[in-house]
Amino acid sequence: MSQNQPDQNQPDHNQPDQKQPDRELRCAGVQFEPRPDDKAHNLGRIEHFARRAAADGVQVVVFPEMCLLGYWHLRRHPAERLHALAEPLDGPSVMTVRDLAVEQGLAIGVGFLEAGERGELFNSYAVCMPDGRVHRHRKLHAFEHPAISSGRDYTVFQTPWGVLFGVLICWDNNLVENVRATALLGASVLLAPHQTGGTRSRSPHGMRPVPAELWHRRDADPAAIEEAFRGPDGRGWLMRWLPSRAHDNGMFVVFSNGVGVDDDEIRTGNAMILDPYGRVLTETWAAADAMVTADLDLSLLPLSTGRRWIQGRRPELYGILTEKFGDERDPRSARFTSDPVPLVRSPNPVPD
């Protein structure tokens, strides 16, 4: 396969880094408000921030989940409309981003609705590299629409900077096993594109919607929308779990997110970058399209707490993590059910 063609194959995750990692890697996370189904506009925003990033010496810029189309409105489309909007990995939208990545000399990650090889639809993420390669992740826990399938593979790949990247999309990151598996496959930097904040959680102490009027009055009353974005329905919720994904696995995390109107919800942005100790290196709570940038000190990785803890694992104890207990749900049911989870479950897995 030519370097200028999309790389649709899974890499050999067991191979060590091919060169010593650079000491620093300059990364950026972007939040922006996509226009529903308007690929041309959204590609324009991606180009705007990618050029800004390149001018600032950024090597990797991470855009949100499904940013080429918008996100939450897709659940209202009939399946036929989704198929009409979807593109293959080598379709015009991803190829436009790939050409931009080559031209600007940086890696660009974008979310898109993928038309699979056998007619399936996937919530996918393409990482377009400066050498023309394209790596793809398919969301493992897709719940947006009955016609969108879940992926089956972890995505970890080598980069020109001597560190392995991993990709997990939104809810993939909420299931702790996925982040640990990505770390065990060698990832040192996790790209974590999202569309979150201000959602209607079923949990009594989960997120709640951000009132739309706060967003629409953001210029007149910036303090009110900032309080909402920094509060329990935005940054406050992220701080309950996102730093632990970085800390417990010894990885940098580049978190990107939508911001503003997303169908009937308001996304809270909060783009940020975290180090392997779970410390926030940079962040924004701006109620606007924005980009945050940080230099990742890769020398922090080898002795980071999570990376040392991983070496203390006892894999012989963890077989239970791969057993079925009979109460598993598909991602849509798990995401949207209001049924309480029993506090007592069978002590024995269900036999195959």
QUIWO-V993007 format. One record per backbone hydrogen bond with DSSP energy under -1.0 kcal/mol. NH is the residue of the N-H (numbers start at 0). CO is the residue of the C=O. E is the energy in kcal/mol with one decimal. If there is no record, write none. Layout:
BEGIN
nh->{NH NH}
co->{CO CO}
e->{E E}
END
This chain:
BEGIN
nh->{4 6 12 14 21 24 26 27 28 29 30 36 37 38 41 42 43 44 45 46 47 48 49 50 51 52 53 54 55 56 57 58 59 60 61 62 66 67 68 69 73 74 75 76 81 82 83 84 85 86 90 94 95 96 97 98 99 100 101 102 103 104 105 106 107 108 109 110 111 113 114 115 118 121 123 123 124 125 126 127 128 131 134 136 138 147 148 150 156 161 164 165 166 167 169 171 172 177 179 180 181 182 183 184 185 186 187 188 189 190 191 193 197 200 200 205 213 215 216 217 220 224 225 226 227 228 229 233 234 235 237 238 239 240 241 244 245 246 247 250 251 252 253 254 255 259 261 264 266 267 268 271 272 273 274 277 280 281 283 287 289 291 293 295 297 297 299 300 303 307 308 309 311 312 316 317 320 321 322 333 334 335 336 349}
co->{1 133 10 11 160 295 293 59 291 61 289 68 34 36 37 38 39 40 41 42 43 44 45 46 47 48 49 50 51 53 52 25 25 106 27 108 63 110 65 65 70 71 72 73 77 78 79 80 81 112 87 90 91 92 93 94 95 96 97 98 99 100 100 58 127 60 125 63 123 121 86 119 115 113 111 121 136 109 134 107 132 128 126 124 122 144 120 138 164 158 156 188 154 190 192 168 169 174 175 176 177 178 179 180 182 181 163 163 251 165 253 255 232 198 206 202 210 211 212 214 216 220 221 222 223 224 225 230 228 230 233 234 236 237 237 240 241 242 243 245 187 273 189 271 191 266 264 261 259 195 257 254 281 252 278 274 272 272 270 285 30 28 26 24 22 295 296 297 300 303 304 305 308 309 313 314 317 318 319 329 330 331 332 323}
e->{-1.8 -1.1 -1.1 -1.3 -1.9 -1.4 -2.6 -2.3 -2.2 -2.7 -2.7 -3.2 -1.9 -1.0 -2.3 -2.9 -1.7 -1.8 -2.1 -2.6 -2.3 -2.3 -2.6 -2.5 -1.8 -2.8 -2.6 -2.2 -1.1 -1.7 -2.6 -2.9 -1.5 -2.6 -2.5 -2.3 -1.3 -2.1 -1.2 -2.3 -1.9 -1.1 -1.9 -1.2 -1.7 -2.4 -1.7 -1.8 -2.1 -2.1 -2.1 -2.2 -1.9 -1.8 -2.8 -2.5 -1.8 -2.6 -2.3 -2.6 -2.7 -1.4 -1.5 -2.9 -2.3 -2.4 -2.5 -1.1 -2.5 -2.9 -2.0 -3.3 -1.4 -1.8 -2.4 -1.0 -2.4 -2.9 -3.2 -3.1 -3.1 -2.0 -2.4 -2.4 -3.1 -1.9 -2.8 -3.5 -2.3 -1.5 -2.6 -2.4 -1.5 -1.9 -2.5 -2.8 -2.4 -1.6 -2.0 -2.6 -2.1 -2.2 -2.7 -1.6 -1.9 -1.9 -2.8 -1.5 -3.2 -3.1 -2.8 -1.5 -2.2 -1.3 -1.5 -1.7 -1.3 -2.3 -1.4 -1.7 -2.9 -1.2 -2.1 -2.2 -1.8 -2.6 -2.1 -1.8 -2.9 -2.4 -1.9 -2.5 -1.4 -1.6 -2.9 -1.3 -1.3 -2.9 -2.7 -1.9 -2.5 -1.9 -2.7 -2.6 -1.4 -2.3 -3.1 -1.5 -3.1 -1.3 -1.8 -1.8 -2.1 -2.6 -2.4 -2.4 -2.9 -1.2 -1.5 -1.3 -2.4 -2.5 -2.4 -3.3 -2.2 -1.3 -2.1 -1.4 -1.6 -2.1 -2.7 -2.3 -1.8 -1.7 -2.6 -1.6 -1.9 -1.8 -1.1 -2.7 -2.3 -2.1 -1.9 -3.0}
END
